[in-house]
Structures are given as C-alpha cells and as structure tokens.
Amino acid sequence: MNPSSFGPGFDPNTPNAARMYDYFLGGKDNLPADREAADKVLRFVPEIPIGIRENRAFLVRAVRFLADQGIRQFLDIGAGLPTQRNVHQVAAEHAPGSRTVYVDNDPQVLVHARALLQDSPQVLVVEGDLRRPEEILADPALRRHLDLGRPVAVLLLAIVHFIRDSEDPAGVIAKIRGALPPGSYMAISHVAVDERPQAAPGVERVYSGASAQFVARMSREIEPFFDGLDLVEPGIVNLHQWRSDLPVVAPELDRIGAYFLCGVGRVR
Ligand SMILES: C[S@@+](CC[C@H](N)C(=O)[O-])C[C@H]1O[C@@H](n2cnc3c(N)ncnc32)[C@H](O)[C@@H]1O
C-alpha cells in the first residue's frame, strides 16, 4: 500500500482499525503500524482471523437471505476497506438491480471505497458516522440513491463494538430502526468476549491508540442491541451458526461459547 495515495494530513503511524481488519483477512491494504498493532491483538486472541473470515461469510449469507426476502436496497454502515465479495456484488448475484450505499467515517476507507466499489450506478459511497445516525439518514445523496419509504436492509457488521457505552449504541440502533419502514431488516454482528474475558483489557489497550476504539462486551450486553426487531431464525448466534449451508471455516468453533455474535431482524 502506498501511503501517498491518502493525501496530506494522513498519519501512517496511527494504527487504523479498517487496515488492521484487512491484515487479519490476509489483505495487502495495510501499513507497518497496522501490522504491529494487529500482531499485538493476535497475541491476545490468536483465532481472530477465523472470526473475521466467518464475519465475511455471514455477510454473504445475510445479503443472500435478504435478497430472497425481496430486499433491493442495502445500507452498509462501517463498510470497511473493499475486499472480496462486497455487499453490492453479493446483492447483484441474488437480486440484480439492487442499490447499495456504503458508509464509513474513515477518510482512507472512503478513498479506497470510491475507487473500487463505486463501479456502477447502483453503488454509492458516502461519509458518515454511526454515532450520528440522523445525519447518515438525512444525507441528500443517500436519499437520492435509496428510497427510505421502501424496505431497506441496514448492515452493522463488526462496527457496533467500536461504539462506546457512553455513545449509546442501543440508542443509535433504535434511531435507525425507528426511521426504517416496516418490512426493512437490520443485520448486526459484534465480537463477544465471553470465551476470553481475560484477553479483553489487552485488546482494548491496543485499540485505544488506533483510529477506532474496540469495546469488549459479553453476550448479555450485545443481545439488547436486537431489541425491537423480529429476529429471523436462528436468532442471535455465533457467526458460523447463522444459516450456514456453506462449509464452516472452522468446525472446532462449535465447541466454544459466544465469540462473535450475529443476527438478522425484521422491522415491524
Ligand atoms: C472492522 S471493519 C468492518 C468492515 C465490514 N463491515 C465487515 O464486517 O467486514 C469496521 C469499519 O467500521 C468503521 N467505523 C468505525 N467506527 C465508525 C463510526 N463511528 N462510523 C462509521 N464507521 C465507523 C471503520 O472505519 C471500519 O472501516
């Protein structure tokens, strides 16, 4: 990755949450500071790359499920750096003509997303911060691209664990849910530390110096984020247990407790 592509004001020494995620996924869009911080996280939780691959596999299954429900509009908040099988590509396979908006608050993610994802008139990339959901939903470009009077699927995948309790993640999710018409859906995935509570402070410490700060939560703290949604089967489960008709990345995950929860719910 060439840091000069990010323009002035870019600090290559601050670990970036999106690029650390790219490194965990085996990507090339990361810099030494990202790799150093990610390697520290891996010392606390060596199985992170498995969880992240499962998260991307959940994304594919969730988008396919939503397309089968008739959803043709997708709003992916905290989209991350482009990787393989992004939301609009999966949507195009199962529901041609679907429209997708990618939102992120990271300027470097936006540069890459605009270059690589906005490859068709069905795709739009906008800057936005999940902590200010009203601004995202009021964005004029987003509203030209999506008809918020018709069902939309909002994806909050591996982003809510970057929202502090003091920033009211449950309230943020409720505001989005309340703005969506009936028949819309929300899909959420969130790291759970039930299996390794002792590793949580170390991981939080590494991310405290990064572009987004990880918040360690137990499953009992994550489940209320789905309140007010009619959960589709199988409810709130570990990623690999959600409608996985594809080969599971790591079957040994079945033997452990909550490590990365997900669910999809319908808006009433
Ligand atoms: C770990 S990546 C997840 C990418 C993708 N959603 C996935 O599940 O594969 C988290 C992304 O959320 C973005 N992010 C973190 N906090 C955010 C916020 N408050 N508003 C918008 N985006 C945010 C980061 O910049 C990063 O791109």
The ligand as a Gaussian input file, in Angstrom:
#p B3LYP/6-31G(d) Opt

LIG

0 1
 C      -13.829000      -3.996000      11.334000
 S      -14.339000      -3.024000       9.971000
 C      -15.761000      -3.940000       9.422000
 C      -15.952000      -3.929000       7.936000
 C      -17.187000      -4.664000       7.430000
 N      -18.415000      -4.073000       7.961000
 C      -17.153000      -6.117000       7.789000
 O      -17.900000      -6.550000       8.673000
 O      -16.387000      -6.872000       7.189000
 C      -15.096000      -1.651000      10.823000
 C      -15.319000      -0.442000       9.966000
 O      -16.165000       0.462000      10.697000
 C      -15.660000       1.778000      10.518000
 N      -16.109000       2.585000      11.667000
 C      -15.700000       2.503000      12.955000
 N      -16.377000       3.385000      13.710000
 C      -17.242000       4.019000      12.877000
 C      -18.235000       5.027000      13.067000
 N      -18.452000       5.571000      14.271000
 N      -18.951000       5.449000      11.999000
 C      -18.726000       4.919000      10.758000
 N      -17.808000       3.955000      10.525000
 C      -17.075000       3.515000      11.561000
 C      -14.163000       1.623000      10.430000
 O      -13.584000       2.733000       9.747000
 C      -14.050000       0.330000       9.636000
 O      -13.987000       0.600000       8.259000

